[in-house]
Amino acid sequence: MRWSVRWGFGSSVLLLAGLLPAAEPAPLVKAATVPAGSTRVRFELESDKNAAYRLKAIIPPPKLAKAGAEPVPATIALDTALGDIGYVTRKKLKALGYDVVAGQTVVLPEVLLIGEAVGLKPKPGEVRAKANNVKLLVLEKAYGSEEFVGGADIQVNIDALLQGVPSLAQPWVYFGLTPLFEANYPERFLVRMPTEAGIPPAKAYEPEEIQPGRVPMMVAMKAGYVLPYAGFHGKPAMSGPRVVFALGQVNQPGVFVTHKMAQMYDLKPDPDAKDIEIFADFDKKGKAVIGKINDLRIPVNIDAGFKTARELTTKETPLILDQEQQMPALYIGPGYFTQFLQEPTFAVGSDGTARLYGYVDPKNVPVAPKKKP
């Protein structure tokens, strides 16, 4: 059986997998509301197992650049766990025309994101969406690379790319078969490109073949892309600002636990686990090991209207155990959720709340929460 998921762009609704009878299920994600004077823009995302989701961009030369300096094509890795500052290596920044030493910060006055207007109004077409005053911390190395961060030229929080854009930007990231990023932009943030033959249209969304018996699932986040709580080993659930949905955690297992958090919850490495090198603070070598969580629980809501409270529960879940960081934190990203969800989508609604959606096997949401933390 093939289900379709219906997405809305602007005032129109796009049927992504053909028209179904009137009895079709409600849309997994509500249509984005595009304010008057704004345009919904879609960006194709590159993705592979060794890098975060990346979109294409153009970075204009610095104001003090030599005459004739040209804009430089670049890739931007998206994250939700970095705060208001992004990261770039010194070597890459120099290639962009900036000569700044490691450890300092730099502000890029403008980054132009390459996308396409979608929906019926205004007319679709290729655009450049402006990201203004993008602040970056300059690193000598990031994850061992002198050039790339997260497999891209720059790694930035989604919020940093939307600075100055009104709260109704409603960004979302679909990280299933066809990774895409979308957001609303007022016209003053857009540079419309001339229509030319040969410009390919924006990549179409490709719905998955939903497995029989799967049910809609949603988890609402708190400010800062914080999950409501997580539970380990059957112990009381932990809440607070340190259980974060991290879009940059693309690779499996997609669960990263700091040393302090591991101590608090007695999370042990596998007996035969070997040390692996990480770059815990981006520019410092650190060590980590592969471990397992016997019982990882995350609160979700399932079924039509997302009215039934459950816990997404996985057994013998692999995770990366940091061996140095003293800040208690748990980061869970697409590398984890794509193992259990179909049509996985991160979306910020018109109410400003970030939510994670997907279709889940009921066996992975077996019980209701015993009590709230």
N, C-alpha and C positions, 0 to 999 in steps of 0.2 A: 504494500500500500504506500502510495506517495502522498505526503502532506505538503502543503505549501505554507510558507510564512509570508505574511503581508507586511510590507514596509511602507511607511508614508514619507514623502518628501514634499515639504511645503503644504500647499492647500490640496494637492492631489495625492492619491494613493496608488502606489505602484504594485501590481500583482506580479510577484516574482516567479511564480511557478505555474501560471495558468489559472483560469477562472474555475472556481469550484462552486457547487450548489450552495444555496442559501444557508445550509446547515454547517458550513465550514467553521472550524474553531476560531475563536477570537484571535486577533494578531498577537504574536508573542511579545512584540514591543510596540507601544503606541506610536502613531505617526508623529514625527517631529513637527512642532509648531514654528513656522517661519514668520517672524514679525514683518510688518510692512517695511519696505525699504531694505530688506535683507535677502540674501540668497543662500540656499543650501549648497554647499560645495563638497564634492566627493574626491578623496585622494586614494589612489591605489597604494597598497602597502607591499613591499617586498618582504619575504619571509624565508628563512631557512633554519636548520637546526642549530647553527652556530651563532646566530645573531638575533637581536630584537627586531620587532616590526619597524620597518623603515619607509619613510616617504621621501620623494625627490624634492629638491629645493634649489634655489639660486641665491647666492650670497653676493650682494653688490660689493665693490671694492671699498676700503676705508676712505673716509673723506680726505685724508692726507696722502692717499696713494699717488703714485706717479701718473702723470698725464697718459691717457691711453689704456689704463688698467681696465681689464674686462671683468664682468661678473663671473663667479666661479660656480659650477654645478656642485651640489653637495647632497649628502643623504642625512636624514634626521631620524634617529631612533627614538621611539615613543616610550614613555614610562609614566607611572602614576605614583612612584615612591620617592622621587628626588626632591620634592619641595619646589621652591621658586628659583632654583639655580640649576643649570645644566652642566655638562662636562665636555671638555675638548682637550686633546693633547697639544702640547707646545708645537710639535712638528706639524700637525695638521693646521693649527692656527696660523703658523708662518706661511703655509701654502695658500691660506686665504688672504694673506696680505697684512697680517698683524704680527708684530714682533713683541711678544709678552713673555716674561719668564714664568716658569712653573710655580704654582702657589698663589699667583695673583688672579684677580677676576678681570674679565673683559666684558663689555656690553656691545653686542652687535646691534647697531641702530635699526637694521631691517633685514629680515630673511623672507624671501618670497617662496611660498609653498606652491608646488605645481599641482593643480587640480582641475576639476571641471564642474561647472554649474549643472545641477540636476533638477528634474521636475519640469513642469510645463511653463511656468512663469518665474522669472524671465526666460528668454530663449536659452536653451543649453549651449554651452560653449566652453572652451578652455580658458582658465583664469589663473592669475597669480594672486594668492591670498597673503596679505602682509602679516608677518609676525614682528612686532616692534619691540625694541629694547630687550633683546634676549640676553640674559646675564649668564655667563659661563665661568666655571672654575677651570683654570688651566693646569693640566697635569703633565708630568713628565712621561708617565706610562699609565695605561688603564687596562686592567686585566692582562698585563704583560705586553700589551701592544704600545708602540711609540706613535702609532698613527690613528688607530680607530678606537672608538668607545662603543661597546655593545654591537660591534660589527658595522658601525656607521661613522661618519665624520664627526657628528655631534650627537649627544644623548640629552634629551630634554623632557621635562614633565609636560603633559598635555596642557595644563593650566598656564605654563610659561609661554606656550605658543599662542595662547588665546588672551594674553594680556591686553587690556583695553577693550576687548570685545565684550558686549553686554552679557549678562548672566544667561540670556536666552540662546547662547551659542549651542547648547544641547549637543555636545560632542558624543559620538559613539564609535566604538571599534568592533567590527565583526572579525573574529579571529578563527573562523572555520575554514571551509574550502577556498574561499576567495577573500583574503584579508583586505579590509577596506576601512578607511577613516572618514568620518563626515562631521561637519559643523556648520552652523549658520554664521554668515558674515555680513555686516552692513556694507553697503556699496562703497563707502570710503576706504574699506580695507581691501578692495578688489581691484585688480588691473585686468581688464578684459582684453584678450588677445584677438588679433584679427582672424577671421575665418579663412583658413587655407586648406586647399585640397591635400589630403594625405595625413591630416592630424587624426590619429585614432580616437574613437570615442572612449569615454570612461569605461573601465572594465565592468561588465554586468555582474550582478550578484548571482551566484550559483547555489541554489538550495540543495541541502543534503537529502538523501533518501532516509527519512526518519524510520527507525526500526519499530516494528509493531510493539505496542504496549508502553512505549515511552510516554512520559507525561511532562507538561510544561513546568519549569522550575524558575524561581527568582529569589535572589537575595538582595535586600536593600542595604546600602552601606551608610556609614556615618560620614561626617565631614572629613575630608582628607583621604577618601577612599579606604576607610577603615571598616573592616568586617565587624559585625556585632560582637562575635566572640569565637573562640575555638576551644575545643576540649581535647585532652590527650589521655590515653590509657585509662579512660573511665573516671578520671579525676574531675573535680569541679571545673566548670568552664572558666576560661580567663577572658576578661573583657579589658577594654582600654585602648589607648591610641597605638598600640604596638602589634596589632594583628592587621596587616595591610595587604590589600590587593595590589600586587606589583606587576604591571603590564610587561615590564622588562624581563620577568622570570619566564622566558619562553620555553627553554629546554626542559625536558623531563629530568628529574621528577617534579620540578616546578615548586618545590617547598624548600625554603631556606630558613634555618633556625640559628639564631646567634648563640654564642657560648653561654651567656647569662641565662637565656631562656631555657636552654638544654639543662642547665643546672637546676633551675626552678622546678622543672617537670620531670627530672630524672630520665631524660632521653639519652639513650646509650647508642654508641656506634656498633655496627656489626662486628662481631669478634674478629673476623678476618679482613676487616676494612683497611685499606691502605690510605695513607695521607694523599690528598690531592691539593695542588696549589690553587689558591684563589687570590684575588686582589681585593681584600675585604674593604679597604678604604680607598680603592681605586689606584692609589699610587704607592701602596705598601704591600709587600708580599705577606700573605697569611696562609694558614693551613686549615684544611677542613677534611672531614671524612664523610663517607656515606653511612647513614644510619637508617633506622626504621621507626615509625610510630605504629604501635599495635592497634590503636583506635583513634582516628582523627575525626572530629565532628565539627561541622559548620552549620549554623542555623539557616534554613531555607523555607520557602513557601512553594507549594506545588498545586497542581490541578487548575481548572478554569478559574480565572480571577485571582489565582495565587492566594487562596483563603485558608489552605490547610498547612499548618505549621509542622515541619519535619526537620530532621538533621541529616545533612549529607554525611554519610558515615563510610569510611573506607578502612579496611584492615591491612596490616602489614604494608603501610604506605612508606615508600622510600623517601628520604629527605637528605639534604646537605646540612651537616652539622658543622658550624663554624667553631673554631677552637680558640678564638681570641676576643671577639667583640664583647664588651661588658654591658652593652645596652640590651635589655630584654626585648626581643622582637621576633616576630614570625612573619615571613613574606610568602604569599601564595599567589602564583601567577598562572598564565595560560598553560604552561607545561603540565600543571596538575589538572586543571579543569577540563582540558581537551581530552583527557583520558576517560572522562565520565559523562561529558555533555556533547550533544549534537546541537548544531546551530548556536554555538557559544557567542554571546554578544555582551559587550560592556557599553552601557548607555546612560547618559545623564538626561533626566527628564526636565520638563518645563518647571518643575518644582525645585530644581537644583539638586535633587537626590540622585546619586549614582547607583545603578543597579546592574546585577549580572544575571543574564537570562540564558536558558538553554533547555533542551529536552533530556530528561534523565530516566534511567531504568529505575522503577520503583524499588528494586532490591537494594539500591544504594541510598534510599531515604526511608529506612524501615520503621523508625520510631519518631514520636513527637518529643520535643525537648522536655526533660523532667522538670526543669525549673530555669528561670532566667538568671543569669549571673548578677 
